[in-house]
Amino acid sequence: MVDTQRTENPLSQSFTTKSLLKFAFPTILMMMFMGLYTVVDTIFIARFVNTNALSALNIVCPVINLIVGFGTMLATGGSAIVARKMGAGKHTEAAQDFTLIISAGVLSGALIAALGTVFIDRIVWSLGAGSILFPYCKQYLFVLLLFTPACILQVLFQNLIVTAGRPGTGMLLGVSAGIANILLDYIFMALLQMEITGAALGTGIGYTIPAVMGVLFFFSGKSDLHFRKPSIQLSVLTQSCTNGFSEMVSQTATAVTTFLFNRIMMKLLGENGVAAITIMIYTQFLLSALYMGFSMGVAPVISYNYGKQDEKQLKNVFSVCMRFIILVSVSVFVIAFTFGSPLVHIFAEKETPVYEIARNGFLIFPFGFLFCGLNIFASAMFTALSNGMLSAILSFLRTFGLITALLLILPDLLGITGVWLAVPLAELITMLITLVFLLQNREKYHYA
């Protein structure tokens, strides 16, 4: 049954280049700001604690990746379902599915938090923490696990507020959380000297702010998408997980590859090597946030017009997206390659082992930015088109399959240079496969 739409959804407009970028801009800014405050969190740990604490942050990072991955799987997969039903005029069903997805996220977060705290020692040892890093790892992870439900809610609301046609509100949530996180990090670490526990507490409270604000927004009835008594349909959750599985694959792969990076760098260069790869990974997240924000911002537009079967708009949106990705890819590469040394100096003092290792990495690592933008966008686009399989394949290749294979081969042949080459080569090979997928499916989905 098709509902009568009460107000015109912003997703239904006829997008031009300017209006699409304007619509996606709040999400881009939100992701950039999230990347920025994540990096600031890392800088504070390096400056106000020590580089061992920085290494510990990367040791427990796989657990955080898995939690975020689960939330992102529900969020992106569910967003595609909700946006498609909104595009088809089924607003009541969309609201019911939305509420069910949010409820499942909160309950899952509580279960993860409980199990994680019970088995925390075993988790930290299994991640490869030695006796030096173990106390830092346990302190940081214990606090963050307590905020798991808020973390998952934050991820869900970041996506679904855009689906509700309110990207500006999503940006407000992300920015407010980021500002709070930065301020709390400074208070807890610099003023109260709570060290790495303060960093985790600041991050956890940063999760909670957008989670609470998101709940209030969707209870306010300010959009057609709002909380409504859900219809308990396991098929909706199954479809959400299946369709968003590529994002879970991506985060799981990131967790595994981070583990491999840590093990290899620990073997080659010890704790200094782990600290250097931590700098590289978090800087990569900051610079990749532009691609991720844009892809998140335009995904509901693609889903909506796919549900509406508006082929003209799909082609128009796809054309704008491709031009934007090409321009940004070149720009980000130039910035990363040119300003690599100043970026590293923010984390580590010059002439220290950590600085020298990371600075040398920035002569190779940034080439990945030339290729990853198209891969990130294409994966998000196929998710938006409800083709979770193709999306998952691309995510698997760029974040796990190829990187893992290259990490197992190149360091033995080239040493530390092989570590730095793994990501750019994985992105390049994935981009070539992405182009094949885009060409093969253009007639099926009518985006080109």
C-alpha positions as CSV (number, residue, x, y, z in Angstrom):
1,M,0.0,0.0,0.0
2,V,1.3,3.4,-1.0
3,D,1.0,6.2,1.6
4,T,0.2,9.8,0.8
5,Q,3.3,11.8,1.3
6,R,2.7,14.7,3.7
7,T,5.7,16.8,2.7
8,E,8.0,16.7,-0.2
9,N,11.1,14.8,0.7
10,P,14.4,16.6,-0.3
11,L,15.5,13.3,-1.9
12,S,12.8,13.8,-4.6
13,Q,14.2,17.0,-6.1
14,S,15.7,17.2,-9.5
15,F,19.4,17.4,-8.7
16,T,21.9,19.5,-10.5
17,T,25.7,19.4,-9.8
18,K,25.4,22.3,-7.4
19,S,22.3,21.0,-5.6
20,L,23.7,17.4,-5.2
21,L,27.0,18.7,-3.8
22,K,25.0,21.0,-1.5
23,F,22.9,18.1,-0.3
24,A,26.0,15.9,0.3
25,F,28.1,18.7,1.8
26,P,26.8,18.4,5.4
27,T,27.6,14.7,5.4
28,I,31.0,15.3,3.9
29,L,31.7,18.0,6.5
30,M,30.5,15.6,9.3
31,M,32.8,12.8,8.2
32,M,35.7,15.2,7.8
33,F,35.1,16.5,11.2
34,M,34.9,13.0,12.6
35,G,38.2,12.2,11.0
36,L,39.7,15.3,12.4
37,Y,38.6,14.7,16.0
38,T,39.7,11.0,15.7
39,V,43.1,12.2,14.7
40,V,43.1,14.9,17.5
41,D,42.4,12.0,19.9
42,T,45.4,10.2,18.6
43,I,47.6,13.3,18.8
44,F,46.6,14.0,22.4
45,I,47.5,10.4,23.3
46,A,50.9,10.7,21.6
47,R,51.6,14.1,23.2
48,F,50.0,13.8,26.7
49,V,50.8,10.2,27.3
50,N,53.5,8.5,25.2
51,T,54.1,6.6,21.9
52,N,53.5,3.3,23.7
53,A,50.0,4.5,24.5
54,L,49.7,5.4,20.8
55,S,50.8,1.9,19.9
56,A,48.2,0.4,22.3
57,L,45.5,2.4,20.6
58,N,46.2,0.6,17.3
59,I,46.5,-2.8,19.1
60,V,42.8,-2.6,20.3
61,C,41.6,-0.8,17.1
62,P,40.4,-4.1,15.5
63,V,37.7,-4.4,18.3
64,I,36.5,-0.9,17.6
65,N,36.5,-1.6,13.8
66,L,34.2,-4.6,14.4
67,I,31.8,-2.6,16.5
68,V,31.6,0.2,14.0
69,G,31.4,-2.3,11.2
70,F,28.3,-4.0,12.7
71,G,26.7,-0.6,13.2
72,T,27.5,0.5,9.7
73,M,26.2,-2.8,8.2
74,L,22.8,-2.2,9.8
75,A,22.9,1.5,9.0
76,T,23.8,1.4,5.3
77,G,21.8,-1.8,4.5
78,G,18.8,-0.5,6.5
79,S,19.1,3.0,4.9
80,A,18.8,1.5,1.4
81,I,15.7,-0.4,2.4
82,V,14.1,2.6,4.1
83,A,15.0,5.0,1.3
84,R,13.7,2.7,-1.3
85,K,10.3,2.3,0.5
86,M,10.1,6.1,0.9
87,G,10.8,6.5,-2.8
88,A,8.0,4.1,-3.5
89,G,5.7,6.1,-1.2
90,K,5.5,3.4,1.6
91,H,6.2,5.8,4.5
92,T,4.5,3.8,7.2
93,E,6.5,0.7,6.4
94,A,9.7,2.8,6.1
95,A,9.1,4.2,9.7
96,Q,8.4,0.7,11.1
97,D,11.5,-0.8,9.5
98,F,13.6,2.2,10.7
99,T,12.4,1.7,14.3
100,L,13.1,-2.1,14.1
101,I,16.7,-1.4,12.9
102,I,17.4,1.1,15.6
103,S,16.1,-1.3,18.3
104,A,18.2,-4.2,17.0
105,G,21.3,-1.9,17.1
106,V,20.8,-1.0,20.7
107,L,20.2,-4.5,21.9
108,S,23.2,-5.8,20.0
109,G,25.4,-3.1,21.4
110,A,24.4,-4.0,25.0
111,L,25.3,-7.7,24.3
112,I,28.6,-6.8,22.8
113,A,29.5,-4.6,25.7
114,A,28.7,-7.3,28.3
115,L,30.6,-10.1,26.5
116,G,33.6,-7.8,25.8
117,T,34.1,-6.7,29.4
118,V,33.8,-10.3,30.6
119,F,36.5,-11.5,28.2
120,I,38.6,-8.4,28.0
121,D,41.9,-9.9,29.1
122,R,41.7,-12.7,26.6
123,I,40.8,-10.3,23.8
124,V,43.8,-7.9,24.6
125,W,46.3,-10.7,24.8
126,S,45.0,-12.3,21.5
127,L,45.4,-9.0,19.7
128,G,49.2,-9.2,20.3
129,A,49.7,-6.8,23.2
130,G,53.0,-7.5,25.0
131,S,53.5,-6.9,28.7
132,I,54.5,-3.2,28.0
133,L,51.3,-2.4,26.1
134,F,48.8,-4.6,27.9
135,P,47.9,-2.1,30.7
136,Y,47.3,0.7,28.2
137,C,45.2,-1.6,25.9
138,K,43.0,-2.9,28.7
139,Q,42.3,0.6,30.2
140,Y,41.3,2.1,26.9
141,L,39.2,-0.9,25.6
142,F,37.3,-1.4,28.9
143,V,36.0,2.2,28.9
144,L,35.1,2.1,25.2
145,L,33.2,-1.2,25.5
146,L,30.9,0.5,28.1
147,F,29.8,2.9,25.4
148,T,29.1,0.3,22.7
149,P,25.4,0.9,22.4
150,A,26.0,4.7,22.0
151,C,28.6,4.0,19.4
152,I,26.3,1.9,17.3
153,L,23.4,4.4,17.7
154,Q,25.8,7.2,16.5
155,V,26.6,5.3,13.3
156,L,22.9,4.4,12.7
157,F,21.8,8.0,13.1
158,Q,24.6,9.4,10.9
159,N,23.2,7.4,8.0
160,L,19.5,7.5,8.7
161,I,19.2,11.2,9.4
162,V,20.5,11.7,5.8
163,T,17.9,9.2,4.6
164,A,15.3,11.3,6.4
165,G,16.4,14.2,4.1
166,R,18.1,16.2,6.9
167,P,21.8,16.0,6.2
168,G,22.3,19.3,8.0
169,T,21.0,17.8,11.2
170,G,23.4,14.9,10.8
171,M,26.3,17.3,10.4
172,L,25.2,19.1,13.6
173,L,25.3,15.8,15.5
174,G,28.7,14.9,14.1
175,V,30.3,18.3,14.8
176,S,28.9,18.6,18.3
177,A,30.2,15.2,19.1
178,G,33.6,16.1,17.7
179,I,33.9,19.4,19.6
180,A,32.9,17.6,22.8
181,N,35.4,14.9,22.2
182,I,38.3,17.3,21.7
183,L,37.4,19.4,24.7
184,L,36.9,16.4,26.9
185,D,40.2,14.9,25.7
186,Y,42.0,18.0,26.7
187,I,40.3,18.2,30.1
188,F,40.8,14.5,30.9
189,M,44.3,14.1,29.6
190,A,46.0,17.5,29.9
191,L,44.3,19.0,33.0
192,L,43.2,15.9,35.0
193,Q,46.0,13.7,33.8
194,M,43.8,10.7,33.3
195,E,46.1,9.5,30.5
196,I,44.7,6.9,28.1
197,T,41.6,6.3,30.3
198,G,40.7,10.0,29.8
199,A,41.1,9.5,26.0
200,A,38.6,6.6,26.0
201,L,36.2,8.5,28.3
202,G,36.2,11.5,26.0
203,T,35.6,9.3,23.0
204,G,32.7,7.5,24.7
205,I,31.0,10.6,25.7
206,G,31.5,11.8,22.1
207,Y,29.5,8.8,21.0
208,T,26.7,9.5,23.5
209,I,26.0,13.1,22.4
210,P,24.8,12.3,18.8
211,A,23.1,9.1,20.0
212,V,20.9,11.1,22.5
213,M,20.3,14.0,20.0
214,G,19.4,11.5,17.3
215,V,16.8,9.8,19.6
216,L,15.3,13.2,20.4
217,F,15.2,14.2,16.7
218,F,13.3,11.1,15.6
219,F,10.9,11.4,18.5
220,S,10.1,15.0,17.6
221,G,8.2,14.1,14.4
222,K,10.1,16.8,12.4
223,S,10.3,14.5,9.4
224,D,8.3,11.7,7.7
225,L,10.8,9.2,9.1
226,H,10.3,8.8,12.8
227,F,9.9,6.3,15.5
228,R,6.8,4.1,15.1
229,K,5.8,0.8,16.7
230,P,7.8,-1.7,14.6
231,S,6.5,-4.7,12.8
232,I,8.8,-7.5,14.0
233,Q,10.0,-8.8,10.6
234,L,13.3,-10.7,10.8
235,S,13.4,-10.4,7.0
236,V,14.0,-6.7,7.3
237,L,17.0,-7.2,9.6
238,T,18.3,-10.0,7.4
239,Q,18.0,-7.8,4.3
240,S,19.7,-5.0,6.1
241,C,22.6,-7.2,7.2
242,T,22.8,-8.8,3.8
243,N,22.7,-5.6,1.9
244,G,25.1,-3.8,4.2
245,F,27.4,-6.7,4.5
246,S,30.0,-5.0,2.4
247,E,30.5,-2.4,5.1
248,M,30.9,-5.2,7.8
249,V,33.3,-6.8,5.4
250,S,35.2,-3.6,5.1
251,Q,35.5,-3.0,8.8
252,T,36.3,-6.6,9.6
253,A,38.9,-6.5,7.0
254,T,40.3,-3.3,8.4
255,A,40.4,-5.1,11.8
256,V,42.3,-8.0,10.4
257,T,44.7,-5.9,8.3
258,T,45.4,-3.6,11.3
259,F,46.3,-6.7,13.3
260,L,48.6,-7.8,10.5
261,F,50.2,-4.4,10.2
262,N,50.8,-4.4,13.9
263,R,52.4,-7.8,13.9
264,I,54.6,-7.1,10.9
265,M,55.7,-3.7,12.2
266,M,56.4,-5.1,15.7
267,K,58.5,-7.8,14.1
268,L,60.4,-5.3,11.8
269,L,60.8,-2.2,14.0
270,G,59.2,-2.9,17.4
271,E,56.9,-0.5,19.3
272,N,58.2,2.4,17.2
273,G,57.0,0.7,14.1
274,V,53.6,0.1,15.5
275,A,53.4,3.8,16.5
276,A,54.4,4.8,13.0
277,I,51.8,2.6,11.3
278,T,49.2,4.0,13.8
279,I,50.0,7.5,12.5
280,M,49.6,6.4,8.9
281,I,46.3,4.6,9.5
282,Y,44.7,7.5,11.3
283,T,45.9,10.0,8.8
284,Q,44.5,7.8,6.1
285,F,41.2,7.8,7.8
286,L,41.2,11.6,8.0
287,L,42.0,12.0,4.3
288,S,39.6,9.3,3.2
289,A,36.8,10.9,5.1
290,L,36.0,13.1,2.2
291,Y,35.3,10.1,0.0
292,M,33.3,8.4,2.7
293,G,31.2,11.5,3.5
294,F,30.4,12.1,-0.1
295,S,29.4,8.5,-0.7
296,M,27.2,8.4,2.4
297,G,25.6,11.7,1.4
298,V,24.6,10.7,-2.1
299,A,23.7,7.0,-1.3
300,P,20.1,7.9,-0.2
301,V,19.6,9.9,-3.3
302,I,20.6,6.9,-5.4
303,S,18.4,4.5,-3.4
304,Y,15.4,6.9,-3.6
305,N,15.6,7.4,-7.3
306,Y,16.2,3.7,-7.8
307,G,13.0,3.0,-5.9
308,K,11.2,5.7,-7.9
309,Q,12.6,4.2,-11.1
310,D,13.8,7.6,-12.3
311,E,16.5,6.6,-14.7
312,K,17.2,10.2,-15.8
313,Q,18.0,11.3,-12.3
314,L,20.1,8.2,-11.7
315,K,22.3,9.0,-14.7
316,N,22.6,12.6,-13.8
317,V,23.6,11.8,-10.2
318,F,26.1,9.2,-11.3
319,S,27.7,11.6,-13.8
320,V,28.1,14.3,-11.1
321,C,29.6,11.7,-8.7
322,M,32.2,10.5,-11.1
323,R,33.5,14.0,-11.9
324,F,33.6,14.8,-8.2
325,I,35.5,11.6,-7.3
326,I,38.2,12.2,-10.0
327,L,38.8,15.8,-8.9
328,V,39.0,14.9,-5.2
329,S,41.3,11.9,-5.8
330,V,43.9,14.0,-7.5
331,S,43.6,16.8,-4.9
332,V,43.9,14.5,-1.8
333,F,46.9,12.8,-3.3
334,V,48.7,16.1,-3.9
335,I,47.9,17.2,-0.4
336,A,49.1,14.0,1.3
337,F,52.2,13.7,-0.7
338,T,53.2,17.4,-0.3
339,F,52.4,17.8,3.4
340,G,53.4,14.3,4.6
341,S,56.2,15.5,6.8
342,P,54.2,18.3,8.6
343,L,51.4,15.8,9.2
344,V,53.8,13.3,10.8
345,H,55.4,16.1,12.9
346,I,52.0,16.7,14.6
347,F,52.2,13.2,16.1
348,A,55.9,12.8,16.7
349,E,59.0,15.1,17.3
350,K,61.4,15.4,14.4
351,E,64.5,13.2,14.4
352,T,62.8,10.6,16.6
353,P,62.6,7.0,15.3
354,V,58.8,7.2,15.0
355,Y,59.0,10.4,13.0
356,E,61.6,9.0,10.5
357,I,59.7,5.8,10.0
358,A,56.3,7.5,9.3
359,R,57.9,10.3,7.2
360,N,59.5,7.7,4.8
361,G,56.1,6.0,4.6
362,F,54.5,9.1,3.3
363,L,56.7,9.0,0.2
364,I,54.8,5.9,-0.9
365,F,51.5,5.5,1.0
366,P,49.6,8.5,-0.5
367,F,49.5,7.0,-3.9
368,G,46.6,4.9,-2.6
369,F,44.5,8.1,-2.5
370,L,44.5,8.2,-6.3
371,F,42.5,5.0,-6.5
372,C,40.5,4.5,-3.3
373,G,37.9,7.2,-4.0
374,L,36.3,5.4,-6.8
375,N,36.4,2.1,-4.9
376,I,34.7,3.6,-1.8
377,F,32.0,5.3,-3.9
378,A,31.3,2.3,-6.1
379,S,30.9,0.1,-3.0
380,A,28.5,2.6,-1.4
381,M,26.6,2.9,-4.7
382,F,26.0,-0.8,-5.1
383,T,24.8,-1.0,-1.5
384,A,22.4,1.9,-2.3
385,L,21.2,-0.1,-5.3
386,S,20.6,-3.1,-3.0
387,N,23.4,-5.1,-4.6
388,G,25.2,-6.1,-1.5
389,M,27.2,-8.8,-3.2
390,L,29.1,-6.5,-5.6
391,S,29.6,-4.0,-2.8
392,A,30.9,-6.7,-0.5
393,I,33.3,-8.0,-3.2
394,L,34.8,-4.5,-3.7
395,S,35.1,-3.9,0.0
396,F,36.7,-7.4,0.6
397,L,39.3,-6.9,-2.2
398,R,40.4,-3.4,-1.2
399,T,40.4,-3.8,2.6
400,F,41.3,-7.4,3.1
401,G,41.9,-9.9,0.3
402,L,44.5,-7.9,-1.7
403,I,46.1,-6.2,1.3
404,T,46.5,-9.4,3.2
405,A,48.1,-11.2,0.3
406,L,50.4,-8.3,-0.4
407,L,51.4,-8.0,3.3
408,L,52.3,-11.6,3.4
409,I,54.5,-11.3,0.3
410,L,56.0,-7.8,0.0
411,P,57.6,-7.3,3.4
412,D,59.6,-10.5,3.0
413,L,60.9,-9.2,-0.4
414,L,61.2,-5.5,0.2
415,G,61.2,-5.0,4.0
416,I,59.5,-1.9,5.3
417,T,59.0,-0.6,1.8
418,G,56.7,-3.6,1.1
419,V,54.5,-2.6,4.0
420,W,54.0,0.9,2.6
421,L,53.3,-0.5,-0.9
422,A,50.6,-2.9,0.1
423,V,47.8,-0.4,0.4
424,P,48.4,1.6,-2.9
425,L,48.7,-1.6,-4.9
426,A,45.6,-3.1,-3.4
427,E,43.6,0.1,-4.2
428,L,45.0,0.1,-7.8
429,I,44.0,-3.5,-8.5
430,T,40.6,-3.0,-6.9
431,M,40.0,0.1,-9.0
432,L,40.5,-1.8,-12.2
433,I,38.0,-4.4,-11.0
434,T,35.6,-1.6,-10.0
435,L,35.7,-0.2,-13.5
436,V,34.7,-3.6,-14.9
437,F,31.8,-3.9,-12.5
438,L,30.6,-0.4,-13.4
439,L,30.7,-1.2,-17.1
440,Q,29.0,-4.5,-16.7
441,N,26.0,-3.2,-14.6
442,R,25.3,0.1,-16.3
443,E,22.4,-1.3,-18.3
444,K,21.0,-3.3,-15.4
445,Y,20.7,-0.2,-13.1
446,H,20.6,2.5,-15.8
447,Y,23.0,4.8,-14.1
448,A,25.0,5.4,-17.3
